[in-house]
Amino acid sequence: MNGAPMKTVLFVCLHGAAKSVLAAADFERLARALAEGVDLCGQRPRRVTRDDVAGAWRVVTFGCALEELGAGAPVERWDDVPAVSDDFRKARAAIEARVGRLLDELS
């Protein structure tokens, strides 16, 4: 990704408090090994907007749909990731594996 334009991956979950936060953190950690310029400092969960979707290279959702925000980036639904509250380790492992695959697509 050296010299390539930065691509945005938008992680969205129903409450914005667990799966999307873990996915963004894993994405940042794994991407840091591949590229410079990845920074999530100061990022907080917030309501996703039409502009967020339009500006993303890829959108990953966990148990929620974004049809009301219109077309934009391709959407991947990771609905089968276990609930963090049910089994944190399983959820984390599933997210990390998928984030790794997503990063492979970027590189």
N, C-alpha and C positions, 0 to 999 in steps of 0.2 A: 504494500500500500504506500510505498515511498513515493511522494510526489503526486499521488492520486488524490482526487477530491475526497473529502471526508464524507462518509455515508452515515445517515442517521437510522438507527433501529429504535423503534418505539415499542416499549413493553407496557402492556395494559392489563390490569386485573380488576376484578369487580370492586374491591375496596381500596386498591392502590396501596396496600400496606404490607404485603408479604411476597407473593410470587413475583410480581413485576419488580419489586425492589431487589429481591435476590437475583433475578435474571439480569437486571441492569448492573449490579455489583459484580457478578460473575463475568458478564460481558466486558466490563471495564478491566477487570483483573487479567483476563485472558488476552484481551486486545492489546493491553499495555506491552505484552511480550512480543506482539507483532508490529505495533505501530506507535508512533508518538502522537500526541494531540488528543488523547482520550481523557476527558476530565469530567467527573460527575460531582465534583465538590460543590456543595451548596444545593444540589438537586433535591427536591422534596416531591413526594407524590402530589399530584394535582389532577383536576379534571381534564381529560383529553379534549382537544379542540379539532375542528375541521382543518385548520392550518397545520396542526401537528401531523395529522394523517397525510395531508397533501405534501408535506415536506419530507416525509420519511422514505427511506429506501425500502424498508420492510417494516411491517407492523406485526407484533406477536401479541396475541390475546390469551388470557387465561379465564375461561368461563364467562366471557362476555362478548357481545356482538357490537359492531360499530356501524351498522348499516345506516343509522340516522346521520352519520357524519359524511356520507357519500363516498364515492370512489377515490382512491388515492393509491398508495403503495399496496403491493400484494400483502394480503393478510394470512398469517399462519395461526391456526387455533391450536393451542397446547392445552386443551381442556382435560386431557387424561393425566396431567401432572397431579399427584396426590396432594391433598390439602396439607399445608404446612402445619396446621394445628393437629392433624392426625398422625403424621409421620414426617418430622422435619428432615431426617436423613434421606428418606426415599425421595421426598420432594426436591431437596437440594441436589441429589445425584441425577435425577431426571432433568432438572433445569440445566445443570452444568454440562451434561452430555449434549443437550440440544443447542446450547449456546456455543459449544465447541464446533458443532456442525455448521452453525450459522457463520462463525468466524472463518471456517474453511472456505465457505462460499465467497467471503469478502477478499480472501488472499489469493 
